[in-house]
Amino acid sequence: MNEVLHLVCPHCRAVNRVPRNRLREQPQCGGCHGPLFDAHPVELTAATFEQYIGRNDIPVLVDFWAPWCGPCKAMAPQFVEAAGMLEPDVRLAKVDTEAEQTLGSQYGIRSIPTMVLFKDGRERARQVGALGAQDIVRWARAHA
């Protein structure tokens, strides 16, 4: 029997059920009909964070960053490129720690950029410092 996964829509936040064997067929949201994967990280806020971490049945890789951080700005296009390589196996997301200070504090973010990989609603791995797209992909696959 094919496993059914729950995926949170990056556009409307509806939780969708998608058979694992259909992940690579560009699944669309049952609510807003937008693509469930668009090779772009989802911007998370305190209001949306728990839903994405807790309700996605695939790992979620979160980049904690800030707009004033030079290495964060340098890594941003690399993170987008990595999204195109990791989806649909891993959902990529970003948290602006300047705007969402509570999340940064809650997850003990002391240095940015910091990537945290969540699986089954819990932190599984953490990487501090900017990486290139290939290194992000390698790191995420090693820990997912």
JOWONOR-V256824 format. One record per backbone hydrogen bond with DSSP energy under -1.0 kcal/mol. NH is the residue of the N-H (numbers start at 1). CO is the residue of the C=O. If there is no record, write none. Layout:
# JOWONOR-V256824
NH|CO / NH|CO
This chain:
# JOWONOR-V256824
5|18 / 7|16 / 9|14 / 13|9 / 16|7 / 18|5 / 20|3 / 22|19 / 23|20 / 25|22 / 29|34 / 36|27 / 42|92 / 44|94 / 49|45 / 52|48 / 53|49 / 54|50 / 55|51 / 57|6 / 60|118 / 61|91 / 62|116 / 63|93 / 64|114 / 65|95 / 69|66 / 73|69 / 74|70 / 75|71 / 76|72 / 79|75 / 80|76 / 81|77 / 82|78 / 83|79 / 84|80 / 86|82 / 87|83 / 89|86 / 90|86 / 91|59 / 93|61 / 94|42 / 95|63 / 97|65 / 100|96 / 104|100 / 105|101 / 106|102 / 107|103 / 108|105 / 109|104 / 114|64 / 115|127 / 116|62 / 117|125 / 118|60 / 119|122 / 122|119 / 124|117 / 125|117 / 127|115 / 129|113 / 136|132 / 137|133 / 138|134 / 139|135 / 140|136 / 141|137 / 142|138 / 143|139 / 144|140
